[in-house]
Amino acid sequence: MNKNQLESLLWGAAEFLRGQIDASDYKQFIFPLLFFKRLSDVYEEELAEALEQTGDMEMATAEMFHRFNIPNEARWQTVRETGVALAIEFRAGICRGDILFVDFCLSFRARA
């Protein structure tokens, strides 16, 4: 696969995922999400390198090894797992017919 084919494939996937959302609205939450993902990746790379150097997780999380600090509960993997758990619970609420729960989720999403 060459670069143009890859770009075309990725663009098509992005269009599919975007669905009915206007492109200008879509970028307002995709760009910050990509930025957050990149920050988390950089932090994890620095953490792995520091852990290799020190052999101690507590020491590897010290500020001197990182350009910025991302608390464990705010790292990509944790946020991703939380999002998946919320999506599963949302679907379960729909299956249970829990209208109050579903209404809460939808109104919370509308405010975001």
Backbone as JSON, one array per atom type, in Angstrom:
{
  "sequence": "MNKNQLESLLWGAAEFLRGQIDASDYKQFIFPLLFFKRLSDVYEEELAEALEQTGDMEMATAEMFHRFNIPNEARWQTVRETGVALAIEFRAGICRGDILFVDFCLSFRARA",
  "N": [[0.86, -1.17, 0.0], [0.64, 2.15, -0.93], [1.49, 5.6, -0.03], [-0.57, 7.39, -0.9], [-2.76, 5.67, -1.19], [-3.04, 4.83, 1.46], [-3.66, 7.28, 2.7], [-6.1, 7.79, 1.43], [-7.62, 5.62, 2.35], [-7.62, 6.11, 5.15], [-8.89, 8.61, 5.18], [-11.41, 7.91, 4.17], [-12.26, 6.22, 6.25], [-12.4, 8.07, 8.34], [-14.43, 9.75, 7.37], [-16.56, 7.95, 7.38], [-16.78, 7.4, 10.14], [-17.39, 9.93, 11.05], [-19.95, 10.39, 10.17], [-23.11, 11.89, 10.27], [-22.29, 14.27, 11.34], [-21.3, 17.62, 10.99], [-18.34, 18.62, 9.3], [-16.89, 20.83, 10.33], [-17.81, 20.93, 12.96], [-17.02, 18.43, 13.82], [-14.21, 18.52, 13.86], [-13.8, 20.05, 16.09], [-13.9, 18.43, 18.32], [-12.32, 16.27, 17.62], [-9.64, 17.12, 17.04], [-8.69, 18.12, 19.61], [-8.87, 15.67, 20.96], [-7.04, 14.06, 19.55], [-4.73, 15.51, 20.15], [-4.62, 15.17, 22.95], [-4.29, 12.37, 23.0], [-1.78, 12.15, 21.79], [-0.17, 13.55, 23.66], [-0.45, 11.81, 25.83], [0.76, 9.53, 24.74], [3.42, 10.42, 24.41], [4.08, 10.89, 27.09], [3.9, 8.25, 28.07], [5.98, 7.06, 26.59], [8.19, 8.44, 27.61], [7.96, 7.59, 30.25], [8.42, 4.81, 30.03], [11.08, 4.86, 29.17], [12.3, 6.12, 31.37], [11.72, 4.23, 33.33], [13.19, 2.1, 32.43], [15.75, 3.13, 32.82], [15.82, 3.6, 35.61], [14.57, 1.46, 36.92], [12.61, 1.56, 38.77], [9.28, 2.18, 39.42], [8.04, 4.25, 40.87], [10.08, 6.16, 40.99], [10.42, 6.55, 38.25], [8.17, 7.99, 37.57], [8.72, 10.49, 38.43], [8.95, 14.07, 38.17], [11.28, 15.01, 36.93], [11.87, 13.35, 34.82], [10.06, 13.87, 32.85], [8.45, 15.95, 30.4], [6.02, 17.03, 30.91], [3.34, 16.41, 33.22], [1.11, 13.75, 33.51], [-1.43, 12.62, 35.34], [-2.07, 9.27, 36.53], [-4.81, 8.56, 36.47], [-5.71, 10.16, 34.45], [-4.62, 9.43, 32.08], [-4.45, 8.23, 28.68], [-5.15, 5.46, 28.34], [-6.62, 4.9, 30.68], [-8.72, 6.74, 30.5], [-9.84, 5.89, 28.11], [-10.66, 3.27, 28.77], [-12.57, 3.92, 30.7], [-14.42, 5.3, 29.12], [-15.28, 3.22, 27.44], [-16.46, 1.57, 29.36], [-18.54, 3.25, 30.19], [-20.01, 3.4, 27.81], [-20.82, 0.75, 27.56], [-22.43, 0.54, 29.84], [-24.37, 2.43, 29.2], [-25.58, 1.21, 26.96], [-26.57, -1.03, 28.28], [-28.41, 0.21, 29.96], [-30.27, 1.06, 28.1], [-31.14, -1.42, 27.15], [-32.31, -2.41, 29.49], [-34.4, -0.77, 29.63], [-34.28, 1.49, 31.08], [-35.26, 4.42, 31.32], [-34.81, 6.87, 32.67], [-32.05, 6.77, 33.19], [-30.98, 6.65, 30.58], [-31.98, 9.09, 29.59], [-30.58, 10.85, 31.26], [-27.93, 10.38, 30.39], [-28.1, 11.24, 27.71], [-28.83, 13.94, 28.03], [-26.59, 14.85, 29.42], [-24.63, 14.47, 27.47], [-25.54, 16.3, 25.58], [-24.98, 18.71, 26.8], [-22.24, 18.77, 26.76]],
  "CA": [[0.0, 0.0, 0.0], [1.45, 3.36, -0.97], [1.04, 6.69, 0.83], [-1.86, 7.91, -1.37], [-3.79, 4.69, -0.85], [-3.23, 4.9, 2.9], [-4.39, 8.52, 2.98], [-7.48, 7.6, 0.96], [-8.26, 4.69, 3.28], [-7.84, 6.81, 6.42], [-9.91, 9.65, 4.96], [-12.7, 7.22, 4.07], [-12.63, 5.78, 7.6], [-12.8, 9.26, 9.1], [-15.74, 10.16, 6.85], [-17.53, 6.97, 7.87], [-16.95, 7.61, 11.58], [-17.99, 11.26, 11.27], [-21.38, 10.24, 9.94], [-23.91, 13.08, 9.96], [-21.73, 15.45, 11.99], [-20.65, 18.56, 10.09], [-16.89, 18.55, 9.43], [-16.39, 21.89, 11.21], [-18.11, 20.52, 14.33], [-16.24, 17.22, 14.09], [-12.82, 18.85, 14.2], [-13.74, 20.69, 17.4], [-13.6, 17.45, 19.35], [-11.3, 15.32, 17.17], [-8.29, 17.67, 17.21], [-8.27, 18.03, 21.02], [-8.72, 14.27, 21.31], [-5.76, 13.63, 18.99], [-3.69, 16.17, 20.93], [-4.57, 14.47, 24.23], [-3.72, 11.05, 22.74], [-0.34, 12.33, 21.55], [0.44, 13.88, 24.94], [-0.41, 10.57, 26.61], [1.77, 8.65, 24.14], [4.74, 10.96, 24.75], [4.29, 10.63, 28.5], [4.15, 6.82, 28.23], [7.32, 6.8, 26.05], [9.14, 8.94, 28.61], [7.84, 6.73, 31.42], [9.11, 3.56, 29.71], [12.51, 5.15, 29.15], [12.72, 6.37, 32.76], [11.63, 2.96, 34.05], [14.35, 1.32, 32.0], [16.93, 3.73, 33.45], [15.81, 3.54, 37.08], [14.07, 0.19, 37.43], [11.66, 1.83, 39.86], [8.12, 2.9, 38.87], [7.83, 5.52, 41.6], [11.12, 7.09, 40.53], [10.19, 6.81, 36.83], [7.1, 8.98, 37.43], [9.2, 11.79, 38.93], [8.86, 15.16, 37.18], [12.55, 15.25, 36.22], [11.92, 12.5, 33.64], [8.96, 14.18, 31.94], [8.24, 17.35, 29.99], [4.75, 17.41, 31.54], [2.84, 15.32, 34.04], [-0.27, 13.31, 33.31], [-1.75, 11.66, 36.41], [-2.48, 7.96, 36.04], [-6.25, 8.51, 36.19], [-6.02, 11.0, 33.29], [-3.9, 8.94, 30.9], [-5.3, 7.76, 27.58], [-5.68, 4.12, 28.57], [-7.63, 4.97, 31.73], [-9.88, 7.46, 29.95], [-10.43, 5.01, 27.1], [-11.38, 2.2, 29.48], [-13.74, 4.53, 31.33], [-15.38, 5.56, 28.04], [-15.85, 1.94, 27.03], [-17.35, 1.14, 30.44], [-19.74, 4.08, 30.13], [-20.78, 2.99, 26.64], [-21.47, -0.54, 27.89], [-23.51, 0.81, 30.8], [-25.41, 3.12, 28.45], [-26.31, 0.19, 26.2], [-27.31, -1.86, 29.25], [-29.55, 1.02, 30.39], [-31.26, 1.0, 27.02], [-31.71, -2.78, 27.15], [-33.15, -2.54, 30.69], [-35.53, 0.14, 29.51], [-34.08, 2.48, 32.13], [-35.44, 5.69, 30.62], [-34.16, 7.96, 33.41], [-30.61, 6.67, 32.97], [-30.72, 7.03, 29.19], [-32.24, 10.52, 29.49], [-29.46, 11.52, 31.9], [-26.78, 10.29, 29.49], [-28.32, 12.08, 26.53], [-28.78, 15.35, 28.41], [-25.2, 15.14, 29.74], [-23.94, 14.57, 26.19], [-25.98, 17.54, 24.91], [-24.3, 19.84, 27.45], [-20.79, 18.7, 26.51]],
  "C": [[0.9, 1.23, 0.0], [0.81, 4.47, -0.12], [-0.33, 7.22, 0.41], [-3.0, 6.96, -1.04], [-4.1, 4.71, 0.64], [-4.03, 6.14, 3.29], [-5.86, 8.39, 2.58], [-8.25, 6.68, 1.9], [-8.58, 5.38, 4.61], [-8.91, 7.89, 6.29], [-11.3, 9.02, 4.89], [-13.18, 6.74, 5.43], [-13.09, 6.95, 8.45], [-14.17, 9.76, 8.66], [-16.85, 9.24, 7.37], [-17.83, 7.21, 9.35], [-17.65, 8.94, 11.88], [-19.49, 11.2, 11.09], [-22.04, 11.55, 9.56], [-23.38, 14.36, 10.58], [-21.04, 16.33, 10.95], [-19.15, 18.55, 10.35], [-16.34, 19.62, 10.37], [-16.69, 21.59, 12.67], [-17.24, 19.34, 14.75], [-14.83, 17.56, 14.54], [-12.7, 19.49, 15.57], [-13.54, 19.68, 18.52], [-12.55, 16.42, 18.92], [-9.9, 15.86, 17.39], [-7.85, 17.67, 18.68], [-8.05, 16.58, 21.47], [-7.39, 13.72, 20.78], [-4.59, 14.24, 19.76], [-3.51, 15.47, 22.28], [-3.93, 13.09, 24.07], [-2.22, 11.16, 22.55], [0.4, 12.67, 22.85], [0.59, 12.61, 25.8], [0.66, 9.63, 26.06], [3.18, 9.11, 24.5], [5.06, 10.68, 26.22], [4.63, 9.15, 28.73], [5.54, 6.43, 27.7], [8.38, 7.25, 27.05], [9.13, 8.06, 29.86], [8.59, 5.42, 31.19], [10.62, 3.75, 29.73], [13.04, 5.37, 30.57], [12.7, 5.08, 33.58], [12.81, 2.06, 33.69], [15.63, 1.82, 32.68], [16.98, 3.48, 34.95], [15.43, 2.18, 37.64], [13.05, 0.34, 38.53], [10.52, 2.7, 39.33], [7.91, 4.23, 39.57], [8.84, 6.58, 41.14], [10.87, 7.5, 39.07], [9.08, 7.84, 36.6], [7.51, 10.36, 37.93], [9.22, 12.83, 37.81], [10.12, 15.34, 36.36], [12.67, 14.4, 34.95], [10.9, 12.88, 32.57], [8.88, 15.67, 31.62], [6.96, 17.9, 30.59], [4.26, 16.2, 32.31], [1.38, 15.02, 33.68], [-0.55, 12.29, 34.41], [-2.29, 10.36, 35.83], [-3.95, 7.93, 35.66], [-6.65, 9.36, 34.98], [-5.3, 10.55, 32.03], [-4.87, 8.31, 29.92], [-5.95, 6.42, 27.9], [-6.79, 4.14, 29.61], [-8.9, 5.64, 31.21], [-10.6, 6.59, 28.93], [-11.24, 3.89, 27.76], [-12.64, 2.73, 30.15], [-14.82, 4.79, 30.28], [-16.05, 4.29, 27.56], [-16.83, 1.45, 28.08], [-18.65, 1.94, 30.43], [-20.62, 3.69, 28.94], [-21.51, 1.68, 26.9], [-22.64, -0.31, 28.84], [-24.68, 1.52, 30.12], [-26.26, 2.13, 27.67], [-27.14, -0.69, 27.13], [-28.54, -1.11, 29.75], [-30.65, 1.01, 29.34], [-31.95, -0.37, 27.02], [-32.63, -3.0, 28.35], [-34.42, -1.71, 30.56], [-35.48, 1.22, 30.58], [-34.09, 3.88, 31.5], [-34.75, 6.85, 31.34], [-32.66, 7.95, 33.19], [-30.25, 7.13, 31.56], [-30.92, 8.53, 29.0], [-31.1, 11.32, 30.12], [-28.24, 11.54, 30.98], [-26.92, 11.21, 28.29], [-28.26, 13.55, 26.89], [-27.36, 15.75, 28.79], [-24.39, 15.33, 28.46], [-24.29, 15.88, 25.49], [-25.29, 18.75, 25.5], [-22.82, 19.89, 27.11], [-20.4, 19.39, 25.23]]
}
